[in-house]
Amino acid sequence: MDKRMPILQSITHATQAAIGGEGVADSDLRDALTRSAAALDWLRARHDDGGLRLLKLPAERGDIAQITETARKLKAGATDIVFLGTGGSSLGGQTLAQLAGHAVPGIGALRAAPRLHFMDNLDPDSFAGLLARLPLATTRFVAISKSGGTGETLMQTAAALSACKDAGLTGEIPQLFLGLSEPAKPGKRNGLRDLLGAFGVPLLEHDTGVGGRFSVLTNVGLLPAAVLGLDIAAIREGAAAALAPVLAKKAPGEVPAALGAALSVALAERRGKSIAAVMAYADKLEKFSKWYVQLWAESLGKDGKGTTPLAALGPVDQHSQLQLFIAGPRDKLFTVITTGVAGKGPQIAPDLAKLAGEPDFAGRRIGDLVAAQGRATAETLAKNGCPVRTMHLETIDERSLGELLMHFMLETIVAAHLLGVDAFDQPAVEEGKVLAKRYLAGKK
């Protein structure tokens, strides 16, 4: 039996009883929880009939060996691996990769080969600079697009192919490149498959039933994790822990994801809390915060509904955003995520603490201060009438991060039901993509 602590969530400091009028009223929270029961019924039904593939992934193990073997082949002889893909095709992989130190300030640059590069934005200077400096003969490119028609990914892939051709590596392209896209469909163009197929590049299949921003538990997110040697089965085990109370038919108030969704929607509808700020106290959760922003914004922002997600990182953003959080508009629900860092990190020598004018630092570790700051931030916000939800992960590892990711995917889906919107489409984004391609072609 796994005795590791689950994620601990508390909404005590978001209630009127604790913080006064800006908090959620008991009656409003009860109403939202009652309404969320229908969403939980829908989730259970989709799990049973297979109508929502996301819900089957936590228990799936049949693809683990293939993902692991693909990662092994990618790493063989590689100095660099470049992941091409934007939004959900990249953010989930980046979130998991931070567990292994990728993009963590200071230590990220010290990681052993292969170096990972997630080119999730389209910028001519940065991409040209990357292609000019990469050792192309020992670099692998992984292009990810569910539809195969993402303009940014197609441009980056074509540019990388051209660079390899110019470097005399045309014959090696099938070994240097890998694609990940949904299977070809009759009558539907898949630009990525056509582009890579012309060079004999192998393609993995993107799960057709899982959209990009929900794809972190598929090969889209798990392949980068496997490249870095993470336990990808444990990631899914953590996701299963978040799903378990839903499948066990727990009451909405006993399902952490439903409780979080009910709190957010009740505060938005009844107290005008239109901004959902997530502040995580760990460098390894920085990419998670960005993943959350896309998930929440793209899933809920429809028909004039939704709340605006805001990512913050502690302790650094105490020095940039906390002033506004405490003394600015009362339009935010805060989620403060802490980890079990107390007693960890370098220890401060008494003589140096005295010289710094902070004698109380003597004998303390860096983690002690971070733990104190996370607690102090949540309590200070609450004392100033700001609703705060706290979440605590004792250890940041594959299982706890899998649980955190699944929690927020479920919370998002339940919130969408409460708001009456479809969590899985993004019509406004698609309109912008069509216009961009039209302008690129010189059309008015």
C-alpha positions in Angstrom: 0.0 0.0 0.0 1.2 3.5 -0.9 1.5 5.4 2.4 2.6 8.7 0.8 0.5 11.7 1.8 -2.1 12.8 -0.7 -2.4 16.5 -1.7 -4.0 18.3 1.2 -6.5 21.0 0.2 -8.1 23.5 2.5 -10.7 26.2 1.8 -11.0 27.4 5.4 -9.4 30.8 4.6 -11.8 31.3 1.7 -15.0 31.3 3.8 -17.0 34.1 5.2 -16.6 32.6 8.7 -12.8 33.1 8.4 -12.3 36.3 6.4 -15.6 38.1 6.4 -17.7 39.4 3.5 -15.2 38.7 0.7 -15.3 35.0 1.5 -17.7 32.4 0.2 -21.0 32.1 2.0 -21.9 28.6 3.3 -25.2 28.7 1.3 -23.5 29.7 -1.9 -20.9 26.9 -1.5 -23.6 24.4 -0.7 -25.5 25.4 -3.8 -22.5 25.1 -6.1 -21.6 21.7 -4.6 -25.1 20.5 -5.1 -25.0 21.5 -8.7 -21.6 19.9 -9.1 -23.1 16.5 -8.4 -24.4 16.4 -12.0 -20.9 17.0 -13.3 -19.6 14.1 -11.2 -22.3 11.8 -12.5 -21.4 12.9 -16.0 -17.7 12.1 -15.4 -18.6 8.6 -14.0 -20.8 7.9 -17.0 -18.0 9.0 -19.4 -15.6 6.8 -17.5 -17.9 3.8 -17.8 -18.7 4.2 -21.5 -15.3 5.4 -22.6 -16.7 8.7 -23.8 -13.9 10.7 -22.3 -10.5 9.1 -22.9 -8.8 11.3 -20.3 -10.5 9.3 -17.6 -9.1 6.0 -18.8 -5.5 7.1 -18.9 -4.7 6.9 -15.2 -5.3 3.1 -15.3 -3.6 2.5 -18.6 -0.3 0.8 -18.8 -0.3 -0.8 -22.2 1.6 2.1 -23.9 4.2 2.6 -21.2 6.7 0.2 -22.8 6.4 1.9 -26.2 6.9 5.4 -24.8 9.9 4.2 -22.8 11.4 2.5 -25.9 10.8 5.6 -28.0 12.5 7.7 -25.4 15.5 5.4 -25.4 15.9 5.6 -29.1 15.6 9.4 -29.0 18.4 9.7 -26.5 20.8 7.3 -28.2 23.7 9.4 -29.4 21.8 12.6 -28.9 23.3 15.8 -27.4 20.1 17.8 -27.8 16.4 17.0 -28.2 14.2 19.8 -29.5 10.4 19.5 -28.9 8.4 21.5 -31.4 4.8 22.3 -30.4 2.8 25.0 -28.8 0.2 25.3 -26.0 -1.0 21.9 -24.8 1.4 20.1 -27.1 4.3 21.5 -25.0 3.3 22.8 -21.6 2.4 19.4 -20.2 5.8 18.0 -21.2 7.6 21.0 -19.8 5.7 20.6 -16.5 6.8 17.0 -16.1 10.3 17.8 -17.3 10.9 20.2 -14.4 10.8 17.3 -12.0 14.1 16.2 -13.5 15.6 19.7 -13.3 14.7 21.0 -16.8 14.4 24.8 -16.8 14.9 25.0 -13.1 16.8 28.2 -12.4 20.5 27.5 -11.8 20.5 23.7 -12.1 18.7 23.4 -15.4 21.8 24.5 -17.3 23.9 21.9 -15.4 21.9 18.9 -16.5 23.7 16.1 -18.3 23.0 15.4 -22.0 20.8 15.3 -23.8 19.8 18.9 -23.4 16.1 19.5 -23.9 14.7 22.5 -25.7 10.9 23.2 -25.8 10.3 25.7 -28.6 6.8 26.5 -27.7 6.7 30.0 -29.0 7.3 31.2 -32.6 10.1 33.8 -32.6 12.3 34.3 -35.7 15.4 35.4 -33.8 15.4 32.7 -31.1 14.6 29.8 -33.5 17.2 31.0 -36.1 19.8 31.3 -33.2 18.9 27.8 -32.0 19.3 26.2 -35.5 22.6 28.0 -36.0 24.2 26.8 -32.8 22.8 23.2 -32.5 25.0 20.3 -33.5 22.5 19.2 -36.0 24.0 15.7 -36.6 23.4 14.8 -32.9 20.2 16.7 -32.4 16.7 15.1 -32.5 13.6 17.0 -33.4 10.1 16.0 -32.1 7.3 17.8 -33.8 3.9 17.6 -32.0 0.5 18.8 -33.3 -2.7 16.9 -32.7 -4.4 18.2 -35.8 -1.2 18.4 -37.8 -2.2 21.8 -38.9 -0.7 24.1 -36.2 1.0 26.9 -38.1 3.7 27.5 -35.6 4.7 23.9 -35.5 4.7 23.4 -39.2 6.9 26.5 -39.7 9.4 25.3 -37.1 9.5 21.8 -38.5 10.0 23.0 -42.1 12.8 25.3 -40.9 14.5 22.5 -39.0 14.2 20.2 -42.0 15.8 22.9 -44.3 18.6 23.4 -41.8 19.4 19.7 -41.8 19.3 19.5 -45.6 21.6 22.5 -45.9 24.0 20.8 -43.5 24.2 17.7 -45.8 22.0 15.6 -43.5 19.2 14.8 -45.8 19.8 11.0 -45.6 19.8 11.1 -41.8 16.5 13.0 -41.5 14.4 9.8 -40.7 16.7 9.2 -37.7 16.8 12.9 -36.6 13.1 13.6 -36.7 10.0 12.2 -35.0 6.4 13.3 -35.4 3.4 13.0 -33.1 0.0 13.7 -34.6 -3.5 12.1 -34.8 -4.0 9.3 -37.4 -4.7 10.4 -41.0 -8.4 10.8 -41.7 -10.0 10.4 -45.1 -10.7 13.8 -46.7 -8.8 15.7 -44.0 -5.4 17.3 -44.5 -2.7 16.7 -42.0 0.2 19.0 -42.9 2.6 17.5 -40.3 2.1 14.0 -41.6 2.5 15.1 -45.2 5.6 17.1 -44.4 7.4 14.5 -42.4 6.1 11.6 -44.4 7.8 13.0 -47.5 11.2 12.4 -45.8 10.3 9.0 -44.3 10.1 10.3 -40.8 8.2 8.0 -38.4 5.1 9.3 -36.6 3.6 8.4 -33.3 -0.2 8.6 -33.0 -1.7 11.3 -30.8 -4.8 10.0 -28.9 -7.7 11.3 -30.9 -9.9 11.5 -27.9 -7.7 13.7 -25.8 -7.3 17.4 -26.7 -3.9 19.2 -26.4 -4.4 20.9 -23.1 -5.6 17.7 -21.5 -2.8 15.5 -23.1 -0.2 15.6 -20.4 -1.0 12.0 -19.4 -0.6 10.7 -23.0 2.6 10.2 -25.0 2.6 14.0 -25.6 3.6 14.7 -22.0 5.0 11.4 -21.0 7.6 11.1 -23.8 9.7 14.1 -22.6 9.3 12.7 -19.1 10.6 9.3 -20.2 13.5 10.9 -22.0 14.6 12.4 -18.6 14.3 9.1 -16.9 11.1 9.8 -14.9 8.8 7.1 -13.7 5.9 7.7 -16.1 3.7 4.9 -14.6 3.9 6.7 -11.3 2.6 9.9 -12.9 -0.5 8.0 -13.9 -0.8 6.4 -10.5 -0.9 9.9 -9.0 -3.6 10.8 -11.5 -5.6 7.8 -10.5 -5.5 9.0 -6.9 -7.1 12.3 -7.9 -9.8 10.5 -9.9 -10.5 7.8 -7.2 -13.0 9.8 -5.1 -15.0 10.6 -8.3 -15.3 6.9 -9.2 -16.0 6.0 -5.6 -19.1 8.2 -5.7 -18.0 10.3 -2.9 -20.2 13.3 -2.1 -19.2 16.5 -3.9 -17.8 18.0 -0.8 -15.5 15.0 -0.4 -14.1 15.2 -3.9 -11.3 17.8 -3.8 -11.7 18.7 -7.5 -15.4 19.3 -7.1 -14.8 21.4 -3.9 -12.3 23.5 -5.7 -14.6 24.1 -8.7 -17.5 24.9 -6.5 -15.5 27.4 -4.5 -14.2 29.1 -7.7 -17.6 29.4 -9.4 -19.5 30.4 -6.2 -17.0 33.2 -5.6 -17.1 34.3 -9.2 -20.9 34.3 -9.4 -21.6 35.7 -5.9 -18.6 37.8 -5.0 -17.2 38.9 -8.3 -13.9 37.0 -8.0 -13.0 37.1 -11.7 -9.3 36.2 -11.3 -8.0 32.9 -10.2 -4.4 33.4 -9.0 -2.2 30.3 -8.4 1.0 30.9 -6.4 3.3 27.8 -6.1 6.2 27.9 -3.7 8.6 25.7 -5.6 10.7 26.3 -8.7 9.7 22.8 -10.0 6.1 24.0 -10.2 6.8 27.1 -12.3 5.8 25.3 -15.6 2.8 23.8 -13.9 1.5 27.3 -13.2 1.8 28.1 -16.9 0.1 24.8 -17.8 -2.7 25.6 -15.5 -3.2 29.1 -17.0 -3.8 27.6 -20.5 -6.0 24.8 -19.1 -8.3 27.1 -17.2 -8.4 30.0 -19.7 -9.0 28.0 -22.8 -11.5 25.6 -21.2 -13.7 28.1 -19.4 -13.4 31.4 -21.3 -16.5 31.3 -23.4 -19.8 33.0 -23.8 -18.7 35.8 -21.5 -18.0 33.4 -18.7 -15.0 32.1 -16.9 -12.4 33.6 -14.6 -8.9 34.8 -15.6 -6.1 32.6 -14.5 -2.9 34.2 -13.1 0.4 32.4 -12.5 2.7 33.5 -9.7 5.8 31.8 -8.1 6.8 32.0 -4.5 8.8 33.4 -2.9 9.9 35.6 -5.8 6.5 37.1 -6.6 6.1 38.3 -3.1 8.4 41.0 -4.3 6.4 41.8 -7.5 2.8 40.9 -7.1 1.9 40.6 -3.4 1.5 44.3 -2.9 -1.3 44.3 -5.5 -2.7 41.0 -4.2 -3.1 42.4 -0.7 -3.9 46.1 -1.3 -5.4 46.0 -4.8 -8.9 45.2 -6.1 -10.8 42.4 -4.3 -11.4 40.5 -7.5 -9.2 37.4 -6.9 -9.4 33.9 -5.4 -5.9 32.7 -4.4 -4.6 29.2 -4.5 -1.3 29.0 -2.5 0.6 25.7 -3.2 3.3 24.7 -0.7 5.6 21.7 -0.4 7.4 19.9 2.4 10.6 22.0 2.3 11.0 22.7 6.0 14.4 21.4 7.2 15.8 21.1 3.6 18.5 23.0 1.8 21.7 24.7 2.8 22.1 25.5 6.5 23.0 29.0 7.6 26.1 29.3 9.9 25.5 31.3 13.1 28.4 33.7 12.4 27.1 34.5 9.0 23.6 35.0 10.2 24.9 37.5 12.8 26.9 39.4 10.2 23.8 39.6 8.0 21.9 41.2 10.9 19.5 38.2 11.0 20.4 36.2 14.1 17.3 34.1 13.8 18.6 32.6 10.6 21.3 30.8 12.6 21.0 27.0 12.2 18.1 27.4 9.9 17.9 26.0 6.4 16.7 27.7 3.3 13.6 25.5 3.2 12.6 26.8 6.6 12.3 30.3 5.3 10.4 29.2 2.2 8.0 27.2 4.3 7.5 30.1 6.6 6.9 32.5 3.6 4.3 30.2 2.1 2.4 30.0 5.3 2.7 33.7 6.0 1.5 34.7 2.5 -1.6 32.6 2.8 -2.4 33.9 6.3 -1.6 37.6 5.3 -4.0 37.4 2.3 -6.7 35.9 4.5 -6.2 38.5 7.3 -6.7 41.2 4.7 -10.0 39.8 3.5 -8.7 37.9 0.4 -10.1 34.4 -0.1 -7.4 31.8 -0.1 -7.3 28.1 -0.8 -4.2 26.2 0.2 -2.8 23.0 -1.3 0.1 21.1 0.2 2.3 18.5 -1.5 4.7 17.0 1.0 7.0 15.8 -1.8 7.2 16.9 -5.4 7.6 13.7 -7.3 6.0 11.8 -10.2 3.1 10.6 -8.2 2.2 13.9 -6.5 2.6 15.9 -9.7 0.4 13.4 -11.5 -2.2 13.9 -8.8 -2.0 17.7 -9.0 -2.3 17.7 -12.8 -5.4 15.4 -12.7 -6.9 17.4 -9.9 -6.9 20.5 -12.0 -8.1 18.8 -15.1 -11.1 17.4 -13.2 -11.6 20.8 -11.4 -11.7 22.5 -14.8 -14.2 20.1 -16.2 -16.5 20.4 -13.2 -16.2 24.2 -13.3 -17.2 24.1 -17.0 -20.4 22.2 -16.1 -21.2 24.7 -13.4 -20.7 27.6 -15.8 -22.6 25.9 -18.6 -19.7 25.9 -21.2 -18.0 23.2 -23.2 -14.6 22.5 -21.5 -13.2 20.9 -24.7 -13.5 23.4 -27.5 -11.8 26.7 -28.3 -13.7 28.5 -31.0 -12.1 31.9 -30.5 -8.6 30.4 -30.8 -9.5 28.6 -34.0 -10.9 31.9 -35.5 -7.5 33.6 -34.9 -5.6 30.7 -36.5 -7.7 31.0 -39.7 -7.1 34.8 -39.9 -3.4 34.5 -39.3 -3.0 32.0 -42.2 -5.1 34.3 -44.4 -2.9 37.3 -43.6 0.2 35.3 -44.2 -1.1 34.4 -47.7 -1.5 38.1 -48.4 -5.3 38.0 -48.4 -7.5 40.7 -46.9 
